[in-house]
Amino acid sequence: MTSIDVEEMQNLSAMIVGLVDFDKCRAEENRVIIRENVNEQLDSARAIYEQLPDRLSHTAGIVADQLELRNANVDQVNVVYFPQLGFLTVVPIAKQFDVERSMLDWEFMIK
């Protein structure tokens, strides 16, 4: 049987406690959350991620304005971000809306 270096285990434990925010991990089940100010790039990515819902809503408004959808009886424009794929924009089209005129440079996945 191999022996365990108690001092090394204590150092490892202290390092983990210093990196992981266990209170937030408990609040958001099934996620490991690293404390702020551990890594500048991680903090920057976290800030961008937290702003994503507002940015997507703002982008949906821009899309609606550019396509003149606000006056075309279109209820809602949705913009969703998939990290592996990119942005997906969902536009429910009203019958009187001229798709060909307004979305010439769009790639339609589902019609």
N, C-alpha and C positions, 0 to 999 in steps of 0.2 A: 504494500500500500504506500502511495506517495504522500508526502506531508504537504500541508498547505502553509504557505508563508503568510502568516497573519498580518504582518505589516503591509505586504503587497496587496492583500485583499482590502485592508482598510483604506489604502491609497486609492485603489480602484473604486471603492464605494464612494469616497469623498469626491472623486472626479465625476462620477455619474450623477451624484446629487447636485454638483455644481453646474452640470450641463442640462439636465432634464428638469422641466417645470412640472413636478408631480401633481400640484394642485390643478393646473390646467388639464393635465392628462386625465385626472379623475372626472373633471367636468365634461370633457369631450372624450367619451369612451372610445377605445380601440385606436387611439392616436398617441404617438410619442411627440411631445412638444418640447423643443429646445428653448431654453431661456433666452430672453433678449440680451443683446450685447455680448453674445458668445462669438458670433461671426457676422461681420458687416454685410457680406453678400446675402446671407440668410435673412437678416433683418430687412434688407432692401427688398428681397423677393416676398417676404411676408407682408410688407407695406403695400406692395403692388397687388398682391392677392386680396388683401382686405379692401382695397379700393375697387376691385373688379366689378362688383354688382352696380355701383354708381356709374362706372365708365361704360358698362354695357347698356345701361338705361339711357345714358347720354347718347351713345352711338345709335341706338334704336331711334331716338328722336331725330338725329341727323339724317338717318336713312329715310324716315318718314317724310321729312321736309324735302330732301332731294328728289324723292319719287312722287312728291306732291300727293302723298297718301292721306294727309290730314283732311283733305277736302274730297276724298274719294270713298267715303263711308267704309274705310278699313278700320276695324276695331283696334287691332294691336299689331305692332311689329316686335318680334322677339329676336334678340341677339344673344347667342350662347357661345361660350368659349370652351373648346375641348383641347386640353394641352397637347395631345398627340396629333390632333387633326387641324386645329385652327378655329376660325370663327364660322358659325352657322347662323344665317339670318333666315327667319321664318316670316313670310309676309302672306297673310290670308288675302286673296285677291277678290275684290268685288267684281261682279259681272260687267259693270260699266267701265272698269279700269282698263286702260290701254296698255297691256303688258309689253307689247312689241315696242311701243314708243318710249316707255319709261325705263326699261331694263335691258337695253340692247347689249350691254357689256357684261351681263350677269350670266353665270353658269347655273342652269336649272337642273337640280338633282331629281326632284319629284314634281310632276305637274298634275 
